[in-house]
Amino acid sequence: MAKKSWIARNKRKQSTVDKFADLRRKLKEEKDYVGLSMLPRDASPTRLVNRCEVTGRRRAFLRRFRLSRITFREYASAGLLPGVTKSSW
């Protein structure tokens, strides 16, 4: 499991991105790059990290399910993910 501080930091970044989204869009349309550079760094959506919803792990993240590969495998084996079946051939 990821450290609680990392998960909290990512949530804080998400709230900052949401807060400045309209202003960023407006500044980009006006091509006001000086105004964009004056916004906080964390207002940029590229600073967000995809994290597993259950464990907070950032590596081996599956976007479609918003889970890490480890959690995905556990949930799929337990039958908790609808439409996901273990393949065999």
N, CA, C and O atoms as CSV, one atom per row, in Angstrom:
chain,resi,resn,atom,element,x,y,z
A,1,MET,N,N,0.840,-1.176,0.000
A,1,MET,CA,C,0.000,0.000,0.000
A,1,MET,C,C,0.885,1.239,0.000
A,1,MET,O,O,1.909,1.283,0.681
A,2,ALA,N,N,0.482,2.237,-0.764
A,2,ALA,CA,C,1.241,3.473,-0.856
A,2,ALA,C,C,1.120,4.255,0.449
A,2,ALA,O,O,0.169,4.081,1.211
A,3,LYS,N,N,2.099,5.115,0.688
A,3,LYS,CA,C,2.044,5.944,1.888
A,3,LYS,C,C,0.830,6.860,1.823
A,3,LYS,O,O,0.455,7.345,0.755
A,4,LYS,N,N,0.230,7.086,2.969
A,4,LYS,CA,C,-0.961,7.937,3.038
A,4,LYS,C,C,-0.651,9.346,2.557
A,4,LYS,O,O,-1.510,10.001,1.968
A,5,SER,N,N,0.565,9.819,2.801
A,5,SER,CA,C,0.930,11.176,2.397
A,5,SER,C,C,0.964,11.312,0.878
A,5,SER,O,O,0.611,12.364,0.345
A,6,TRP,N,N,1.388,10.252,0.171
A,6,TRP,CA,C,1.415,10.299,-1.296
A,6,TRP,C,C,0.008,10.355,-1.855
A,6,TRP,O,O,-0.274,11.099,-2.794
A,7,ILE,N,N,-0.872,9.560,-1.267
A,7,ILE,CA,C,-2.263,9.543,-1.721
A,7,ILE,C,C,-2.916,10.890,-1.444
A,7,ILE,O,O,-3.646,11.416,-2.285
A,8,ALA,N,N,-2.655,11.448,-0.263
A,8,ALA,CA,C,-3.215,12.753,0.100
A,8,ALA,C,C,-2.673,13.852,-0.809
A,8,ALA,O,O,-3.409,14.760,-1.195
A,9,ARG,N,N,-1.392,13.773,-1.149
A,9,ARG,CA,C,-0.784,14.772,-2.031
A,9,ARG,C,C,-1.432,14.744,-3.404
A,9,ARG,O,O,-1.686,15.791,-4.000
A,10,ASN,N,N,-1.699,13.542,-3.904
A,10,ASN,CA,C,-2.332,13.422,-5.213
A,10,ASN,C,C,-3.763,13.968,-5.185
A,10,ASN,O,O,-4.206,14.587,-6.152
A,11,LYS,N,N,-4.480,13.746,-4.092
A,11,LYS,CA,C,-5.836,14.288,-3.958
A,11,LYS,C,C,-5.802,15.810,-3.894
A,11,LYS,O,O,-6.668,16.481,-4.456
A,12,ARG,N,N,-4.808,16.348,-3.213
A,12,ARG,CA,C,-4.653,17.800,-3.137
A,12,ARG,C,C,-4.347,18.382,-4.518
A,12,ARG,O,O,-4.864,19.439,-4.880
A,13,LYS,N,N,-3.512,17.695,-5.277
A,13,LYS,CA,C,-3.218,18.139,-6.642
A,13,LYS,C,C,-4.475,18.106,-7.504
A,13,LYS,O,O,-4.707,19.010,-8.307
A,14,GLN,N,N,-5.292,17.053,-7.333
A,14,GLN,CA,C,-6.534,16.938,-8.099
A,14,GLN,C,C,-7.472,18.096,-7.799
A,14,GLN,O,O,-8.105,18.632,-8.709
A,15,SER,N,N,-7.566,18.485,-6.541
A,15,SER,CA,C,-8.447,19.606,-6.195
A,15,SER,C,C,-7.912,20.912,-6.777
A,15,SER,O,O,-8.699,21.770,-7.177
A,16,THR,N,N,-6.593,21.079,-6.832
A,16,THR,CA,C,-6.000,22.277,-7.423
A,16,THR,C,C,-6.257,22.316,-8.923
A,16,THR,O,O,-6.556,23.374,-9.477
A,17,VAL,N,N,-6.143,21.168,-9.580
A,17,VAL,CA,C,-6.420,21.096,-11.020
A,17,VAL,C,C,-7.871,21.479,-11.285
A,17,VAL,O,O,-8.155,22.252,-12.199
A,18,ASP,N,N,-8.789,20.939,-10.484
A,18,ASP,CA,C,-10.208,21.251,-10.662
A,18,ASP,C,C,-10.491,22.732,-10.419
A,18,ASP,O,O,-11.313,23.339,-11.106
A,19,LYS,N,N,-9.807,23.299,-9.444
A,19,LYS,CA,C,-10.027,24.705,-9.071
A,19,LYS,C,C,-9.628,25.654,-10.203
A,19,LYS,O,O,-10.321,26.637,-10.465
A,20,PHE,N,N,-8.513,25.362,-10.869
A,20,PHE,CA,C,-7.980,26.262,-11.880
A,20,PHE,C,C,-8.298,25.836,-13.310
A,20,PHE,O,O,-7.768,26.434,-14.247
A,21,ALA,N,N,-9.141,24.827,-13.512
A,21,ALA,CA,C,-9.397,24.295,-14.858
A,21,ALA,C,C,-10.000,25.350,-15.784
A,21,ALA,O,O,-9.541,25.509,-16.916
A,22,ASP,N,N,-11.010,26.066,-15.326
A,22,ASP,CA,C,-11.656,27.076,-16.174
A,22,ASP,C,C,-10.699,28.212,-16.509
A,22,ASP,O,O,-10.649,28.671,-17.650
A,23,LEU,N,N,-9.946,28.659,-15.523
A,23,LEU,CA,C,-8.987,29.742,-15.749
A,23,LEU,C,C,-7.898,29.311,-16.721
A,23,LEU,O,O,-7.516,30.080,-17.603
A,24,ARG,N,N,-7.390,28.080,-16.569
A,24,ARG,CA,C,-6.367,27.565,-17.497
A,24,ARG,C,C,-6.902,27.517,-18.927
A,24,ARG,O,O,-6.213,27.906,-19.870
A,25,ARG,N,N,-8.137,27.037,-19.079
A,25,ARG,CA,C,-8.736,26.954,-20.408
A,25,ARG,C,C,-8.841,28.343,-21.032
A,25,ARG,O,O,-8.532,28.524,-22.210
A,26,LYS,N,N,-9.277,29.322,-20.240
A,26,LYS,CA,C,-9.440,30.682,-20.742
A,26,LYS,C,C,-8.091,31.277,-21.147
A,26,LYS,O,O,-7.975,31.901,-22.202
A,27,LEU,N,N,-7.074,31.081,-20.307
A,27,LEU,CA,C,-5.746,31.621,-20.613
A,27,LEU,C,C,-5.150,30.953,-21.844
A,27,LEU,O,O,-4.459,31.605,-22.626
A,28,LYS,N,N,-5.406,29.673,-22.025
A,28,LYS,CA,C,-4.887,28.986,-23.210
A,28,LYS,C,C,-5.553,29.485,-24.481
A,28,LYS,O,O,-4.898,29.637,-25.513
A,29,GLU,N,N,-6.871,29.743,-24.408
A,29,GLU,CA,C,-7.575,30.262,-25.587
A,29,GLU,C,C,-7.059,31.642,-25.968
A,29,GLU,O,O,-6.965,31.972,-27.150
A,30,GLU,N,N,-6.720,32.454,-24.954
A,30,GLU,CA,C,-6.193,33.797,-25.212
A,30,GLU,C,C,-4.702,33.788,-25.531
A,30,GLU,O,O,-4.128,34.824,-25.867
A,31,LYS,N,N,-4.077,32.618,-25.424
A,31,LYS,CA,C,-2.634,32.461,-25.629
A,31,LYS,C,C,-1.832,33.354,-24.680
A,31,LYS,O,O,-0.812,33.929,-25.060
A,32,ASP,N,N,-2.312,33.456,-23.443
A,32,ASP,CA,C,-1.651,34.249,-22.408
A,32,ASP,C,C,-0.728,33.332,-21.606
A,32,ASP,O,O,-1.098,32.838,-20.541
A,33,TYR,N,N,0.481,33.112,-22.133
A,33,TYR,CA,C,1.400,32.177,-21.512
A,33,TYR,C,C,2.042,32.748,-20.259
A,33,TYR,O,O,2.471,31.990,-19.390
A,34,VAL,N,N,2.117,34.065,-20.149
A,34,VAL,CA,C,2.639,34.676,-18.929
A,34,VAL,C,C,1.652,34.420,-17.786
A,34,VAL,O,O,2.054,34.081,-16.673
A,35,GLY,N,N,0.372,34.584,-18.068
A,35,GLY,CA,C,-0.646,34.299,-17.065
A,35,GLY,C,C,-0.662,32.824,-16.669
A,35,GLY,O,O,-0.861,32.486,-15.502
A,36,LEU,N,N,-0.450,31.954,-17.654
A,36,LEU,CA,C,-0.386,30.521,-17.352
A,36,LEU,C,C,0.797,30.197,-16.454
A,36,LEU,O,O,0.688,29.362,-15.556
A,37,SER,N,N,1.921,30.850,-16.691
A,37,SER,CA,C,3.105,30.568,-15.886
A,37,SER,C,C,2.963,31.089,-14.461
A,37,SER,O,O,3.700,30.664,-13.571
A,38,MET,N,N,2.023,32.004,-14.235
A,38,MET,CA,C,1.823,32.540,-12.890
A,38,MET,C,C,0.889,31.663,-12.043
A,38,MET,O,O,0.762,31.870,-10.836
A,39,LEU,N,N,0.243,30.693,-12.681
A,39,LEU,CA,C,-0.602,29.768,-11.929
A,39,LEU,C,C,0.280,28.811,-11.129
A,39,LEU,O,O,1.452,28.633,-11.461
A,40,PRO,N,N,-0.265,28.195,-10.085
A,40,PRO,CA,C,0.529,27.208,-9.335
A,40,PRO,C,C,0.924,26.029,-10.214
A,40,PRO,O,O,0.212,25.677,-11.154
A,41,ARG,N,N,2.050,25.430,-9.903
A,41,ARG,CA,C,2.522,24.293,-10.686
A,41,ARG,C,C,1.530,23.140,-10.657
A,41,ARG,O,O,1.313,22.468,-11.665
A,42,ASP,N,N,0.933,22.921,-9.496
A,42,ASP,CA,C,0.022,21.793,-9.359
A,42,ASP,C,C,-1.310,22.018,-10.059
A,42,ASP,O,O,-2.173,21.140,-10.020
A,43,ALA,N,N,-1.504,23.168,-10.700
A,43,ALA,CA,C,-2.732,23.416,-11.451
A,43,ALA,C,C,-2.704,22.711,-12.807
A,43,ALA,O,O,-3.721,22.642,-13.497
A,44,SER,N,N,-1.550,22.193,-13.179
A,44,SER,CA,C,-1.423,21.494,-14.450
A,44,SER,C,C,-1.842,20.037,-14.297
A,44,SER,O,O,-1.358,19.355,-13.394
A,45,PRO,N,N,-2.738,19.542,-15.164
A,45,PRO,CA,C,-3.180,18.155,-15.034
A,45,PRO,C,C,-2.082,17.123,-15.280
A,45,PRO,O,O,-2.242,15.963,-14.900
A,46,THR,N,N,-0.981,17.512,-15.900
A,46,THR,CA,C,0.087,16.548,-16.141
A,46,THR,C,C,0.830,16.186,-14.860
A,46,THR,O,O,1.587,15.216,-14.842
A,47,ARG,N,N,0.627,16.941,-13.802
A,47,ARG,CA,C,1.296,16.637,-12.538
A,47,ARG,C,C,0.545,15.592,-11.711
A,47,ARG,O,O,1.037,15.131,-10.681
A,48,LEU,N,N,-0.650,15.226,-12.176
A,48,LEU,CA,C,-1.401,14.190,-11.478
A,48,LEU,C,C,-0.810,12.826,-11.799
A,48,LEU,O,O,-0.248,12.612,-12.873
A,49,VAL,N,N,-0.946,11.911,-10.853
A,49,VAL,CA,C,-0.435,10.561,-11.011
A,49,VAL,C,C,-1.615,9.607,-10.982
A,49,VAL,O,O,-2.479,9.718,-10.112
A,50,ASN,N,N,-1.665,8.672,-11.919
A,50,ASN,CA,C,-2.696,7.640,-11.875
A,50,ASN,C,C,-2.366,6.685,-10.744
A,50,ASN,O,O,-1.285,6.097,-10.714
A,51,ARG,N,N,-3.294,6.532,-9.817
A,51,ARG,CA,C,-3.083,5.647,-8.684
A,51,ARG,C,C,-4.227,4.655,-8.553
A,51,ARG,O,O,-5.370,4.964,-8.887
A,52,CYS,N,N,-3.917,3.483,-8.073
A,52,CYS,CA,C,-4.918,2.454,-7.817
A,52,CYS,C,C,-5.906,2.975,-6.778
A,52,CYS,O,O,-5.506,3.565,-5.774
A,53,GLU,N,N,-7.198,2.754,-7.023
A,53,GLU,CA,C,-8.233,3.232,-6.103
A,53,GLU,C,C,-8.184,2.503,-4.765
A,53,GLU,O,O,-8.607,3.053,-3.748
A,54,VAL,N,N,-7.676,1.280,-4.752
A,54,VAL,CA,C,-7.687,0.474,-3.535
A,54,VAL,C,C,-6.398,0.649,-2.742
A,54,VAL,O,O,-6.433,0.947,-1.548
A,55,THR,N,N,-5.263,0.464,-3.408
A,55,THR,CA,C,-3.988,0.442,-2.700
A,55,THR,C,C,-3.191,1.729,-2.832
A,55,THR,O,O,-2.327,2.001,-1.997
A,56,GLY,N,N,-3.456,2.523,-3.851
A,56,GLY,CA,C,-2.677,3.736,-4.069
A,56,GLY,C,C,-1.416,3.504,-4.878
A,56,GLY,O,O,-0.635,4.435,-5.078
A,57,ARG,N,N,-1.199,2.288,-5.347
A,57,ARG,CA,C,-0.008,1.976,-6.142
A,57,ARG,C,C,-0.058,2.730,-7.466
A,57,ARG,O,O,-1.115,2.823,-8.090
A,58,ARG,N,N,1.082,3.266,-7.894
A,58,ARG,CA,C,1.109,4.055,-9.117
A,58,ARG,C,C,1.668,3.281,-10.311
A,58,ARG,O,O,1.392,3.634,-11.457
A,59,ARG,N,N,2.440,2.246,-10.058
A,59,ARG,CA,C,3.011,1.493,-11.157
A,59,ARG,C,C,2.073,0.357,-11.557
A,59,ARG,O,O,1.299,-0.140,-10.740
A,60,ALA,N,N,2.153,-0.044,-12.818
A,60,ALA,CA,C,1.321,-1.124,-13.361
A,60,ALA,C,C,-0.151,-0.811,-13.151
A,60,ALA,O,O,-0.907,-1.643,-12.649
A,61,PHE,N,N,-0.555,0.402,-13.539
A,61,PHE,CA,C,-1.921,0.890,-13.361
A,61,PHE,C,C,-2.728,0.592,-14.614
A,61,PHE,O,O,-2.274,0.879,-15.722
A,62,LEU,N,N,-3.929,0.015,-14.457
A,62,LEU,CA,C,-4.824,-0.264,-15.577
A,62,LEU,C,C,-5.901,0.810,-15.611
A,62,LEU,O,O,-6.759,0.855,-14.729
A,63,ARG,N,N,-5.866,1.670,-16.613
A,63,ARG,CA,C,-6.790,2.799,-16.669
A,63,ARG,C,C,-8.256,2.392,-16.729
A,63,ARG,O,O,-9.108,3.003,-16.084
A,64,ARG,N,N,-8.534,1.379,-17.490
A,64,ARG,CA,C,-9.927,0.978,-17.696
A,64,ARG,C,C,-10.627,0.619,-16.384
A,64,ARG,O,O,-11.823,0.857,-16.218
A,65,PHE,N,N,-9.863,0.047,-15.463
A,65,PHE,CA,C,-10.439,-0.389,-14.189
A,65,PHE,C,C,-10.009,0.494,-13.018
A,65,PHE,O,O,-10.540,0.356,-11.916
A,66,ARG,N,N,-9.062,1.390,-13.242
A,66,ARG,CA,C,-8.516,2.267,-12.203
A,66,ARG,C,C,-7.944,1.452,-11.040
A,66,ARG,O,O,-8.073,1.823,-9.874
A,67,LEU,N,N,-7.300,0.318,-11.399
A,67,LEU,CA,C,-6.696,-0.566,-10.407
A,67,LEU,C,C,-5.281,-0.910,-10.837
A,67,LEU,O,O,-4.940,-0.823,-12.017
A,68,SER,N,N,-4.459,-1.304,-9.867
A,68,SER,CA,C,-3.140,-1.818,-10.212
A,68,SER,C,C,-3.289,-3.261,-10.671
A,68,SER,O,O,-4.339,-3.874,-10.474
A,69,ARG,N,N,-2.262,-3.793,-11.271
A,69,ARG,CA,C,-2.336,-5.154,-11.801
A,69,ARG,C,C,-2.554,-6.172,-10.695
A,69,ARG,O,O,-3.227,-7.182,-10.904
A,70,ILE,N,N,-1.997,-5.921,-9.531
A,70,ILE,CA,C,-2.120,-6.854,-8.409
A,70,ILE,C,C,-3.559,-6.881,-7.906
A,70,ILE,O,O,-4.147,-7.949,-7.735
A,71,THR,N,N,-4.119,-5.694,-7.672
A,71,THR,CA,C,-5.496,-5.600,-7.194
A,71,THR,C,C,-6.459,-6.125,-8.247
A,71,THR,O,O,-7.446,-6.786,-7.925
A,72,PHE,N,N,-6.163,-5.823,-9.516
A,72,PHE,CA,C,-7.015,-6.315,-10.607
A,72,PHE,C,C,-7.082,-7.835,-10.587
A,72,PHE,O,O,-8.159,-8.418,-10.712
A,73,ARG,N,N,-5.942,-8.466,-10.431
A,73,ARG,CA,C,-5.906,-9.932,-10.433
A,73,ARG,C,C,-6.680,-10.508,-9.253
A,73,ARG,O,O,-7.408,-11.490,-9.398
A,74,GLU,N,N,-6.517,-9.892,-8.082
A,74,GLU,CA,C,-7.244,-10.367,-6.897
A,74,GLU,C,C,-8.752,-10.234,-7.093
A,74,GLU,O,O,-9.508,-11.158,-6.795
A,75,TYR,N,N,-9.182,-9.077,-7.595
A,75,TYR,CA,C,-10.619,-8.835,-7.790
A,75,TYR,C,C,-11.191,-9.736,-8.876
A,75,TYR,O,O,-12.305,-10.243,-8.739
A,76,ALA,N,N,-10.433,-9.940,-9.959
A,76,ALA,CA,C,-10.919,-10.789,-11.049
A,76,ALA,C,C,-11.032,-12.238,-10.591
A,76,ALA,O,O,-11.982,-12.930,-10.956
A,77,SER,N,N,-10.091,-12.695,-9.810
A,77,SER,CA,C,-10.140,-14.082,-9.312
A,77,SER,C,C,-11.306,-14.280,-8.355
A,77,SER,O,O,-11.896,-15.358,-8.293
A,78,ALA,N,N,-11.630,-13.229,-7.609
A,78,ALA,CA,C,-12.743,-13.315,-6.659
A,78,ALA,C,C,-14.088,-13.095,-7.338
A,78,ALA,O,O,-15.135,-13.265,-6.713
A,79,GLY,N,N,-14.065,-12.713,-8.629
A,79,GLY,CA,C,-15.306,-12.492,-9.368
A,79,GLY,C,C,-15.960,-11.162,-9.059
A,79,GLY,O,O,-17.172,-11.016,-9.217
A,80,LEU,N,N,-15.178,-10.188,-8.620
A,80,LEU,CA,C,-15.721,-8.887,-8.252
A,80,LEU,C,C,-15.767,-7.892,-9.407
A,80,LEU,O,O,-16.327,-6.804,-9.267
A,81,LEU,N,N,-15.184,-8.256,-10.545
A,81,LEU,CA,C,-15.194,-7.378,-11.711
A,81,LEU,C,C,-16.133,-7.963,-12.759
A,81,LEU,O,O,-15.833,-9.011,-13.330
A,82,PRO,N,N,-17.265,-7.309,-13.027
A,82,PRO,CA,C,-18.202,-7.861,-13.997
A,82,PRO,C,C,-17.603,-7.865,-15.413
A,82,PRO,O,O,-16.974,-6.898,-15.843
A,83,GLY,N,N,-17.816,-8.970,-16.112
A,83,GLY,CA,C,-17.344,-9.079,-17.489
A,83,GLY,C,C,-15.919,-9.555,-17.618
A,83,GLY,O,O,-15.441,-9.742,-18.737
A,84,VAL,N,N,-15.227,-9.756,-16.526
A,84,VAL,CA,C,-13.826,-10.194,-16.564
A,84,VAL,C,C,-13.783,-11.667,-16.176
A,84,VAL,O,O,-14.237,-12.058,-15.101
A,85,THR,N,N,-13.229,-12.470,-17.072
A,85,THR,CA,C,-13.076,-13.893,-16.788
A,85,THR,C,C,-11.632,-14.290,-17.026
A,85,THR,O,O,-10.937,-13.702,-17.855
A,86,LYS,N,N,-11.204,-15.271,-16.308
A,86,LYS,CA,C,-9.850,-15.789,-16.485
A,86,LYS,C,C,-9.769,-16.535,-17.806
A,86,LYS,O,O,-10.598,-17.399,-18.094
A,87,SER,N,N,-8.785,-16.204,-18.592
A,87,SER,CA,C,-8.676,-16.846,-19.904
A,87,SER,C,C,-7.969,-18.179,-19.777
A,87,SER,O,O,-7.116,-18.366,-18.910
A,88,SER,N,N,-8.331,-19.091,-20.642
A,88,SER,CA,C,-7.648,-20.382,-20.696
A,88,SER,C,C,-7.727,-20.887,-22.139
A,88,SER,O,O,-8.737,-20.696,-22.817
A,89,TRP,N,N,-6.667,-21.525,-22.594
A,89,TRP,CA,C,-6.660,-22.085,-23.948
A,89,TRP,C,C,-5.778,-23.288,-24.021
A,89,TRP,O,O,-5.648,-23.893,-25.085
